[in-house]
């Protein structure tokens, strides 16, 4: 669907295109250090025109309705994008990311968000971790600050 807008001055018209952002499927679980490639396509949703030279962010949901950027890339002439990321656990015991691609939009095209994928990153095996005694570790609490 194309929406037509008219600015207040000069009576000039311009088009704003709806967009479709497709993020290709990723593995459900990977181990820390795995090199994962995020790829997909950014198109106008009305006539499927590729959107080139647009920035696409790979993000994940964080607690308290915030999102964080893992990485970003730029689309090629065909609207395709691909970017690598080295898997990093969210914490000492791993964690699950809710990952999606996002295009923030521009003066010609509306923003769009891809389908979301869950990605569990498992830490290196316990055998590779240094010997620690958790009961002797000192935990330092800092002030809480959402996003």
N, C-alpha and C positions, 0 to 999 in steps of 0.2 A: 504494500500500500504506500502510495506517495501522498504526502501532505503538502498543501500549498499554503504559504504564508505571505502576508503582505506587510512590509515595514510601514511605519507611519509616514515617513518622508518620501517624496518623489514617486510614489505609486509603483515602485519596481517590485517584481515578483521573483522569488527564488524557490527552489525545490529542496526539500529535506527528505532523504531516502531512509526508509526503515532498513535495518541490516540484519543479517543472519550470521552468527559466529558458530562455527563447528569445531569442536575439539575432539580429535580422534581418541579412541579408547586407549586406556593405559592399564598396566598390570594392577591387580588388586593389592599385592604385597611384594615389596622389594626389600633387600637388605641394605643397611647403611653403606654408602659408597657406590651404590649402583648408579650408572649413568643412564638417566631416563631422558627420552626425547619427547617433548610436547609438540604436537603438530596439528594443523587444521587449516581452515579456510574462512575468509571474511568476504561476504558478498552482499549486494543489495538484495533485499528479500522480494522485491517486485519483479525484476527482470533478470536476476541472478548475475549482475555485472560484478566482476572481481574488483575489490577495493585494494589498490596498490599503495605502498608507502604509508601504511597506517600502523600505529603502535598498538600491539596486542599485549596485554599483561596476563601472566599466569599467576593466579591468586589462590588463597585458601581462607576458609572461614576460621576465625579465632573466637574464643569465648567473648560473650557480651556483645554479639552482633557486629563485630569488627572484622575486617578482612586484612590480610597481609599479602604483600607481593613476594612471590618466590623469584620470579625473573620476568623479563620482557623481551620482545623482539619486534621486528617490522615486517609487514607483508611484502611479498614480491609482486611482480607485474600480473600474476595470475590470482592474486589474493591469498596465496598460500603463506604459511608461516611454519617455522620449526626452530626450536630452541632446546638446548640440553640443560639438564640440572643434575647435580650430584646429590643423591638422596641423603638426607640428614634426619635422624630421629627427632621428634619433638621433645623428648625427655630421655632420662636414663633408661627407661623401660620401653622406649619406642613411642608409638603414637600414630593416630590416624588423621590424615589430612582430608578435608573435603575440598577438592581442587576443581577449579573452573578457569576458563579464559574470559577476559573482559576487554571490550573495546569501548573507550570512553566517549566516542563520538567526536564530531567536529562540526564545522559550519555547514557541511553538506550532508552529513549522515548521522542518524541517531545512534546512541550507544546500544550495545547488545552484550548479552552474557550467554555463554555456552551451557550445555548440559554439564552437570557436576559428576565427578568421579571420586569415590573413596580410595585413598591410597594409604596402606599401612606400611610404615618404615620400621623394620626391626633392627635393633642395635647389633653390633658385632657380638659374637658369642661371649658368654661370661668368662670362658677360658682366656680370652684376649684382654680382659679387663684387669687392671692391677688389683692386688690383694688389698681389700679395705675392710674395716670393721665399722659397719654402719652405726652401731650404738655409740661409738666414740666420736662420730662426726658432729661438729658444731653446726647447727642450722641458724642462719642469719635471716631474719624476716625483714623485708623492706616494705615501704609504704605501697599500698595497692594503687595502681593507676590504670584504669581501662584505656584501651587504645589511645 
